[in-house]
Amino acid sequence: MKTYKEFHGEVPITEIGKRLREIVRTEKKNFKILTGYGSTTIYSKSKQAAITSLIKMKKDGLIKAFFPGEVKYKTLYPNDNYYDDKMNYGNLVKNDPDYGNEGIIFIFV
């Protein structure tokens, strides 16, 4: 699975949604992005901007699913945000070395 690393400080926060849409136009199955994970600020602004954009992209039908790497270690319930996506696509990333990494978001087109 291809990893896009520019979301960890290279893409301005205001351009994250635009860059994600560009990538979705070229990727046909899935990809992952590396964002900051907020070790110094409690939360990552780039990760939050990416998730906000991905929620809208999913609602608009541009992507099928997404979830952050840390869902590997979370027990999710049917009403949780990433439950369906993890259930449907978790097997595709279960052996990925980044599965569990808080700075990674997996995206399925």
C-alpha positions as CSV (number, residue, x, y, z in Angstrom):
1,M,0.0,0.0,0.0
2,K,1.4,3.3,-1.0
3,T,2.2,5.9,1.7
4,Y,1.9,9.6,1.2
5,K,4.2,11.3,3.7
6,E,3.6,15.0,2.8
7,F,0.8,15.3,5.3
8,H,3.3,15.4,8.1
9,G,4.2,19.0,7.8
10,E,4.7,19.6,4.0
11,V,1.1,20.3,3.0
12,P,-0.4,23.4,4.7
13,I,-3.4,22.6,6.9
14,T,-5.7,24.6,4.6
15,E,-4.6,22.5,1.5
16,I,-5.0,19.0,3.0
17,G,-8.5,18.5,1.6
18,K,-7.4,19.6,-1.8
19,R,-4.4,17.3,-1.8
20,L,-6.4,14.3,-0.6
21,R,-8.9,14.8,-3.5
22,E,-6.0,14.9,-6.0
23,I,-4.6,11.6,-4.6
24,V,-8.1,10.0,-4.7
25,R,-8.3,10.8,-8.4
26,T,-5.1,8.8,-9.1
27,E,-5.4,5.9,-6.6
28,K,-7.7,3.1,-7.6
29,K,-7.8,0.8,-4.5
30,N,-6.3,2.1,-1.3
31,F,-3.5,4.2,0.2
32,K,-2.3,5.5,3.5
33,I,-1.2,8.9,4.7
34,L,1.3,9.9,7.4
35,T,0.1,12.8,9.6
36,G,1.4,14.1,12.8
37,Y,0.1,12.3,15.8
38,G,0.2,15.2,18.3
39,S,2.9,14.1,20.7
40,T,3.6,17.7,21.7
41,T,0.2,19.3,21.3
42,I,-2.1,16.5,22.5
43,Y,-3.7,16.4,19.0
44,S,-2.4,16.8,15.5
45,K,-3.9,19.6,13.5
46,S,-2.9,17.9,10.2
47,K,-4.5,14.6,11.3
48,Q,-7.7,16.4,12.4
49,A,-7.8,18.3,9.1
50,A,-7.3,15.1,7.1
51,I,-10.1,13.3,9.1
52,T,-12.5,16.2,8.6
53,S,-11.8,16.1,4.8
54,L,-12.1,12.3,4.7
55,I,-15.5,12.4,6.5
56,K,-16.8,14.8,3.8
57,M,-15.2,12.8,1.0
58,K,-16.9,9.6,2.3
59,K,-20.2,11.4,2.5
60,D,-19.8,12.6,-1.0
61,G,-19.0,9.1,-2.3
62,L,-15.4,9.9,-3.3
63,I,-14.0,7.2,-0.9
64,K,-15.5,4.0,0.5
65,A,-13.9,4.0,3.9
66,F,-11.0,5.2,6.1
67,F,-9.7,4.7,9.6
68,P,-6.7,5.8,11.6
69,G,-4.1,3.2,12.5
70,E,-4.8,3.3,16.2
71,V,-8.2,1.6,15.8
72,K,-6.1,-1.7,15.8
73,Y,-6.0,-1.4,19.6
74,K,-9.5,-0.2,20.2
75,T,-12.6,-2.2,20.8
76,L,-15.2,-0.7,18.6
77,Y,-19.0,-1.0,19.0
78,P,-21.6,-0.8,16.2
79,N,-22.3,2.9,17.0
80,D,-18.6,3.9,16.9
81,N,-17.4,6.1,14.0
82,Y,-14.9,3.6,12.5
83,Y,-16.7,0.3,13.3
84,D,-18.1,-0.5,9.8
85,D,-14.9,0.6,8.1
86,K,-12.7,-1.5,10.4
87,M,-15.0,-4.5,10.0
88,N,-15.0,-4.2,6.2
89,Y,-11.4,-3.3,5.5
90,G,-9.4,-4.3,8.6
91,N,-8.3,-7.6,7.1
92,L,-6.6,-5.7,4.2
93,V,-4.3,-3.9,6.7
94,K,-3.9,-6.5,9.5
95,N,-0.3,-7.3,8.4
96,D,0.7,-3.8,7.5
97,P,3.6,-2.6,9.7
98,D,1.9,0.8,10.1
99,Y,-1.4,-0.7,11.5
100,G,-1.5,0.6,15.0
101,N,0.5,3.7,14.3
102,E,-1.3,6.8,15.5
103,G,0.1,8.9,12.7
104,I,-1.3,6.8,9.9
105,I,-4.7,7.0,8.3
106,F,-5.7,4.1,5.9
107,I,-8.0,5.2,3.0
108,F,-10.0,2.9,0.7
109,V,-11.2,4.2,-2.6
